[in-house]
Amino acid sequence: MTSILQAEPIGKVVVGVDTHTYVHTAAVVDVVGGLQASISIAADRGGYEQLITWAAGYGHVLGFGVEGTGSYGAGLASHLRRHGHKVVEVNRPDRRVRRQRGKSDPIDAENAARAVLAGTATATPKSAEGTVEMIRHTKIARDTAVKARTQAMVTLKALLVTVPDELREQLTGLSKMALLERCAGLRPGPMSSTVASAKRALRALARRWLDLDQEIKEHDILLEQLTTSRLPNSSTPSASAPTPPPKCSSWSATTPNASAPKPHSPNSPASPPSRPPPAPPPGIASIAAATAS
């Protein structure tokens, strides 16, 4: 664990930031541990510029310790990085420190600066930029669409159990896609009976499922394009893939002291063929590889 104090001379400062939805609180601590000042800024680009200018007034900034770089502090961390500042991800203080010093935004910001100064916080936050972040955004939209599509189908089938008999008999026994197409084309007419209201509800659920299904397909196409641009060889097998090791029978035939294979007896049961392990779907594997790199 290397402290910034061991690497930099006295006269420079470290800034800690406690982030929230609308307001961030920052504190400046010099390299000998003295608290210089604290400030609250708006959580927008104007506030970020104000923070950089304010911190520069206390000396050369060695780094910014920011809490919540994956949530409330993501915008601030990206802005500081683009301006050439070192950003360190800081976890919230443990409960023992909060019991000793209390809980407030200026204290949390000061603790963040001291964590960077002492070397207990050294993690570099994710950049939240580029293809990986684009894949994350698209996958979030796709995952929520898949959940909503599943819920629409579950609700449609549950409603189908309680609709009037004449309508249920027309829709019973159909396959999933046939049921969706039939329900999507229902004409409820005037809302004067339970048959009309059931038709309207079934049509809304079926059309919702079809719309979500089309949206998921569009997300899949975009994810395939993004993963291919990130990992160009992810969709096609590599030409330089390693060759599998030789089988035991061919190896034993070339080994001087290897015993000859026993002949197969007609009365002995045949050994079942071995099955290779199932391979993950290509889309999921390529997305995982792209986000991990």
Secondary structure, DSSP 4 states (H G I P E B T S, - for coil): ---HHHHS-TT-EEEEEE--SSEEEEEEEETTS-EEEEEEEESSHHHHHHHHHHHHTTS-EEEEEEE-TTTTTHHHHHHHHHTT--EEEEPPPPHHHHHHH---HHHHHHHHHHHHHHTS--BPPP---HHHHHHHHHHHHHHHHHHHHHHHHHHHHHHHHHS-HHHHHHHTT--HHHHHHHHHT----SS-SHHHHHHHHHHHHHHHHHHHHHHHHHHHHHHHHHHHHHSTTSSS--TTPPPPPPPHHHHHHT-TTPPPPPPPPTTSPPPPPP-PPPPPPHHHHHHHHHHH-
